Amino acid sequence: MIPITITAFDRSPDGGRGLARDTRVRWALEEVGQPYAVRLVDFEALKQAEHLARNPFGQIPTYDDGEVALFESGAIVLRIAERFGTLLPADPAGRSRAVMWMFAALNTIEPPILDLTTAKIFEGDRPWAGQRVPLVIERLRPRLDQLAAHLGDAEWLDGSFSAGDLMMVSVLLRLGSSGLLDDWPSLAAYVARGEARPAYKRAFAAQLAVNTRPQGA
């Protein structure tokens, strides 16, 4: 069997805090107990034909298991969940709901979070940044209210931990430095439960090791 190979930054912009999307893929592979190899790329390599053949948008992660080559973290995690089990419920209805929550994480929750990141980090020096950031937070808050209302006192979004939770926790982790989750204790606890999973800890440690290794190693 050809080993699974993923791509990741050789030096992630976040310095190894687990926010690069290869962490989601690593986490999924750790959850299902599958070994994998990592092809490290720098920003220059992302522009080269070799990488663009894997992802025409010049991004990470990519995934190749010998049967299919994919890009987009959601598609990759879904492939892993479908191929190896444990991350999707056995019953068809439960499986569909888990996939639904994957889509919700990527399409409903992540966009306003990324908008906040853009406003703070990439546009923070613009003269209108002081007005834009509060507006972005104002748009994000209702989504977090709705998510917290659904979660309630439950441990996970829909019964047992699934690929839906993996994606949702991965998305919410991007709010860590903002302090916003302090306003939703149930969501903060939900994220903490995800981070406490042994598979997540292994995935985080693996990508952190890459980002903290000596330069040129």
C-alpha positions, 0 to 999 in steps of 0.5 A: 500500500502506498503511504498517505502523503500530505503537504504542509508548510515548512514554516507555518505563518502561525509559527506552529500554533495549529492553525494551518489547515494541515493540522486538520488533516493530521488530526483526522489521520491520527483519529483513524490511526493511519500513518502518513508522510509529509511533503514540506513546502515553502511559499516559493514552492507553492507557486511552482508547477509541481505543487500547482499540479496538486493544488491549482490554487497554490495552497496547502494541504494536499493529500494522496493515498495512492487511489485519489489525490485531493486538495481542500481540507474539508474534502480531505477529512471527508475522504479519510472519514469515509475510507477508514471509519470512526469519524462518521456514524454508521447509520446513514442519517447520522453520517449525513448530519456529521457531513452537514456539520463539516459544511457548517464549520467551513461555510457558516462559521469559518468565513466570518472568523477569517474575515476577523483575522484579515481585518486584524492582521492584514488590514490592521494598519489601514486608517479604517481598521478601527471601524471595520473590526467591530463590524466584523465582530458584530457579524460573527457574534450571532453565528456563535450565539446560534452555535452555542444555543445548538450545542447547549450542554452537550459534549459534541454537536450530534452525539459522539465525536465525528468529523463534524466536530473535528472541523468545527473545533479546528475552525473555532481554534482560530479565535483563540488569540482574540479572547472572543470565546470567553463570552461563550463558555460552552464553546470554549469548553467544547474547543478544550475537549477537542484539544484534549483528545489524544489524536489532536495532541499528536497532530499538534505536536507533529506540526509544532515539531516541524515549525520549531526545528532548527532552520535548515534541518 
